[in-house]
């Protein structure tokens, strides 16, 4: 009975469709020798819903003398750069690419160290030497989570990075060494990780998130004050198709730090020959 009813319904719909079609043609200017009818149509556009969560701020702390700043006695934190976890989270209904350019825009009598001018003392006494001109010496890095370095928690997400190791070679840094831009928009900055994030899927939230945090070394004998260093990040977004993810991007390789590290799967760079 159900099959007969379904067939009857389909037949009735087809008959109605034919009636409407014949009616439409009958309204044209027809005669016994034929006729002509013109029908126009205009395109419509389906717009994606774009919603991407970015870090609210990039506040970080300087801790030259390696004080324990942790509020949890079981987990001491004596890092010289105290950083939060900064996430980029895609809640859109399409994949997106978010290119990130992070740089220093202001510093108060601070010399930013680079991979090239790290002193040999940093490799021996495990401290960052004061600069020769007595400026406050700082090595500031942006680190990225490892392949399985982002996990989901009740509060949101948690990130695990490999912190820098005083005494190790500069190219062991699992991220980029931050530098000063020649303007306020990131000109001259070549390290630009791209977070390639899938469309949001409640069942697979870790496929639509990426992130970073700061770390570094600080001259322990310098007198730092608030706002000695100001950091800025510029985020640029592109909506993607699933095919473009494979075609345009590959795993990120640091420019100023480690060149072989495997980072979290959403941290990418453009393939050779591809343009932003």
WODA-V66636 format. One record per residue. N is the residue number from 1. RES is the residue in one small letter. PHI is phi in degrees with one decimal (999 if undefined). PSI is psi in radians with two decimals (999 if undefined). NEAR is the number of other C-alpha atoms within 8 Angstrom. Layout:
[[N	RES	PHI	PSI	NEAR] [N	RES	PHI	PSI	NEAR]]
This chain:
[[1	x	999	-0.73	4] [2	x	-63.2	-0.68	5] [3	x	-66.9	-0.72	6] [4	x	-63.2	-0.72	7] [5	x	-64.0	-0.69	8] [6	x	-64.3	-0.76	8] [7	x	-63.2	-0.73	8] [8	x	-62.5	-0.70	8] [9	x	-64.6	-0.80	8] [10	x	-61.6	-0.73	8] [11	x	-62.7	-0.73	8] [12	x	-64.5	-0.72	8] [13	x	-65.0	-0.70	8] [14	x	-64.4	-0.68	8] [15	x	-64.3	-0.77	8] [16	x	-62.2	-0.72	8] [17	x	-61.7	-0.72	8] [18	x	-65.4	-0.65	8] [19	x	-63.2	-0.78	8] [20	x	-64.4	-0.70	8] [21	x	-63.0	-0.78	8] [22	x	-64.9	-0.67	8] [23	x	-62.1	-0.73	8] [24	x	-62.2	-0.78	8] [25	x	-68.6	-0.58	8] [26	x	-65.6	-0.40	8] [27	x	-80.1	-0.15	6] [28	x	-76.1	3.08	9] [29	x	-91.1	1.48	8] [30	x	-104.7	2.66	9] [31	x	-138.4	-3.06	6] [32	x	-68.5	-0.30	4] [33	x	-96.0	0.04	5] [34	x	119.3	-2.87	6] [35	x	-179.5	-3.02	8] [36	x	-143.1	2.39	7] [37	x	-134.6	2.49	7] [38	x	-121.2	2.30	4] [39	x	-128.4	2.33	4] [40	x	-114.4	2.75	4] [41	x	-145.0	2.52	4] [42	x	-114.4	2.50	4] [43	x	-72.3	2.65	4] [44	x	-117.6	2.76	4] [45	x	-123.4	2.30	4] [46	x	-96.0	2.06	4] [47	x	-97.7	2.38	4] [48	x	-72.5	2.81	7] [49	x	-98.9	1.90	7] [50	x	-100.5	2.12	8] [51	x	-146.5	1.92	7] [52	x	-126.6	2.19	9] [53	x	-86.7	2.24	9] [54	x	-113.9	2.85	8] [55	x	-58.2	2.44	8] [56	x	-70.6	-0.59	4] [57	x	-159.6	3.02	4] [58	x	-119.8	0.61	8] [59	x	-61.7	2.38	6] [60	x	-145.0	2.87	9] [61	x	-115.9	2.63	8] [62	x	-105.8	2.24	9] [63	x	-131.8	1.22	12] [64	x	-55.3	-0.74	11] [65	x	-92.9	0.25	7] [66	x	57.4	0.83	8] [67	x	-70.9	2.66	9] [68	x	-80.1	1.88	7] [69	x	-102.6	0.12	7] [70	x	-76.0	2.47	9] [71	x	-87.4	-0.10	5] [72	x	-108.3	1.92	6] [73	x	-57.7	-0.46	6] [74	x	-79.7	-0.24	4] [75	x	-131.8	1.33	6] [76	x	-63.1	2.57	10] [77	x	-132.9	1.87	8] [78	x	-114.5	0.45	10] [79	x	-63.8	2.58	9] [80	x	-79.9	-0.40	14] [81	x	-114.5	2.04	14] [82	x	-99.1	2.03	11] [83	x	-130.0	2.57	10] [84	x	-84.6	-3.13	8] [85	x	-96.3	2.26	9] [86	x	-114.1	2.01	10] [87	x	-109.1	2.62	11] [88	x	-119.2	2.04	12] [89	x	-124.0	2.14	11] [90	x	-91.7	2.05	15] [91	x	-109.6	0.24	11] [92	x	-77.9	2.93	13] [93	x	-94.8	0.22	9] [94	x	-138.2	2.75	13] [95	x	-66.5	2.65	15] [96	x	-137.5	2.73	14] [97	x	-115.8	2.26	12] [98	x	-120.4	1.86	12] [99	x	-83.4	2.32	11] [100	x	-118.7	2.19	12] [101	x	-122.2	1.91	12] [102	x	-111.7	2.33	11] [103	x	-155.9	2.96	13] [104	x	-92.9	2.22	13] [105	x	-104.8	-0.32	12] [106	x	-154.5	2.54	9] [107	x	-150.2	2.47	10] [108	x	-99.3	1.64	7] [109	x	56.5	0.67	7] [110	x	-111.2	2.38	11] [111	x	-102.6	2.06	9] [112	x	-82.4	2.11	9] [113	x	-77.5	2.65	10] [114	x	-123.4	3.02	9] [115	x	-61.3	-0.55	10] [116	x	-73.3	-0.58	4] [117	x	-112.2	0.32	6] [118	x	-63.7	2.24	10] [119	x	-74.2	2.75	8] [120	x	-65.1	-0.43	6] [121	x	-61.4	-0.55	10] [122	x	-62.8	-0.44	13] [123	x	-90.4	-0.11	12] [124	x	-115.9	-0.98	8] [125	x	-94.0	0.05	7] [126	x	63.5	0.45	9] [127	x	-129.3	2.63	13] [128	x	-83.1	2.09	14] [129	x	-65.5	2.53	9] [130	x	-59.8	2.59	11] [131	x	-67.4	2.71	9] [132	x	-62.3	-0.54	5] [133	x	-91.1	0.24	4] [134	x	69.7	0.21	6] [135	x	-71.2	2.87	11] [136	x	-75.3	2.09	13] [137	x	-91.3	2.29	15] [138	x	-140.8	2.31	13] [139	x	-107.2	2.03	12] [140	x	-118.1	2.19	13] [141	x	-123.9	2.67	11] [142	x	-111.3	1.99	12] [143	x	-102.2	2.63	15] [144	x	-118.3	2.57	12] [145	x	-66.5	2.61	15] [146	x	-73.1	-3.10	12] [147	x	-53.4	-0.65	8] [148	x	-117.1	0.56	7] [149	x	-85.9	-0.04	10] [150	x	-117.8	2.26	13] [151	x	-127.6	2.76	9] [152	x	-93.8	2.37	9] [153	x	-127.6	3.03	7] [154	x	-64.5	-0.50	5] [155	x	-86.4	-0.21	4] [156	x	145.1	-1.85	6] [157	x	-132.8	2.74	9] [158	x	-129.8	2.52	9] [159	x	-124.1	2.45	10] [160	x	-124.1	2.16	8] [161	x	-122.3	2.91	11] [162	x	-97.4	1.86	8] [163	x	-65.3	2.75	8] [164	x	-66.3	2.67	10] [165	x	-117.9	1.82	6] [166	x	-54.0	2.32	9] [167	x	101.9	-0.32	9] [168	x	-88.5	2.89	8] [169	x	-68.7	2.64	7] [170	x	-61.3	-0.55	9] [171	x	-77.4	0.09	9] [172	x	-86.9	-0.10	9] [173	x	-67.3	2.18	13] [174	x	-87.9	1.09	14] [175	x	170.2	-2.67	12] [176	x	-120.1	2.54	14] [177	x	-86.1	2.12	12] [178	x	-72.5	2.57	11] [179	x	-133.5	3.10	9] [180	x	-94.3	2.35	9] [181	x	-83.0	2.74	13] [182	x	-81.1	-0.14	7] [183	x	-145.5	-2.91	7] [184	x	-96.3	0.24	7] [185	x	-122.4	0.06	6] [186	x	97.9	0.28	12] [187	x	-61.5	2.41	8] [188	x	85.5	-0.10	6] [189	x	-88.1	2.09	11] [190	x	-96.9	-0.36	5] [191	x	-84.3	2.06	9] [192	x	-143.7	1.36	10] [193	x	-60.9	2.49	11] [194	x	-114.9	2.11	13] [195	x	-85.0	1.91	15] [196	x	-99.8	1.85	14] [197	x	-115.4	2.24	15] [198	x	-65.4	2.81	10] [199	x	-57.5	2.56	12] [200	x	-62.5	2.30	14] [201	x	-135.6	2.01	7] [202	x	-56.8	-0.52	5] [203	x	-79.3	-0.34	4] [204	x	-134.5	1.08	8] [205	x	-65.2	-0.41	10] [206	x	-75.5	-0.18	8] [207	x	-85.1	-0.11	9] [208	x	-120.9	0.46	16] [209	x	-138.1	2.56	13] [210	x	-143.3	3.08	14] [211	x	-179.8	-3.12	12] [212	x	-158.7	2.97	11] [213	x	-150.6	2.95	12] [214	x	-103.4	2.66	13] [215	x	-154.8	3.07	15] [216	x	162.2	-2.88	11] [217	x	-134.8	2.60	12] [218	x	-134.5	2.44	14] [219	x	-59.1	1.99	13] [220	x	-69.8	-0.25	8] [221	x	-103.1	0.05	7] [222	x	-85.5	2.67	10] [223	x	-98.9	1.61	5] [224	x	-86.9	2.58	7] [225	x	-130.6	3.01	5] [226	x	-59.7	2.50	4] [227	x	64.2	0.47	7] [228	x	-64.5	-0.58	11] [229	x	-129.8	2.35	10] [230	x	-120.1	2.25	9] [231	x	-110.1	2.54	10] [232	x	-131.9	2.48	9] [233	x	-121.8	2.32	8] [234	x	-108.4	2.17	9] [235	x	-110.2	2.27	8] [236	x	-121.6	2.35	7] [237	x	-118.3	2.47	8] [238	x	-133.6	2.36	7] [239	x	-81.4	2.55	8] [240	x	-129.5	2.86	10] [241	x	-97.8	2.89	8] [242	x	-62.1	-0.62	7] [243	x	-66.0	-0.60	6] [244	x	-66.8	-0.51	9] [245	x	-59.1	-0.80	10] [246	x	-73.1	-0.66	8] [247	x	-74.2	-0.63	6] [248	x	-99.9	-0.43	9] [249	x	-123.8	2.70	11] [250	x	-142.4	3.02	9] [251	x	-58.0	2.49	10] [252	x	-74.8	2.43	11] [253	x	-122.5	2.21	10] [254	x	-60.6	2.57	13] [255	x	-88.3	-0.82	9] [256	x	-103.9	-0.05	10] [257	x	-125.3	-2.28	14] [258	x	-66.3	2.41	15] [259	x	-107.7	0.03	8] [260	x	-127.9	0.01	6] [261	x	-65.9	2.50	8] [262	x	-95.7	2.02	9] [263	x	-98.0	3.09	11] [264	x	-55.1	2.55	13] [265	x	-59.4	-0.42	7] [266	x	-88.2	-0.02	11] [267	x	-96.0	1.93	13] [268	x	-127.9	3.07	13] [269	x	-140.3	2.87	12] [270	x	-69.4	2.46	11] [271	x	-68.4	2.74	8] [272	x	-58.0	2.29	4] [273	x	91.5	-0.21	4] [274	x	-92.5	2.60	7] [275	x	-121.0	2.67	4] [276	x	-77.6	999	3]]
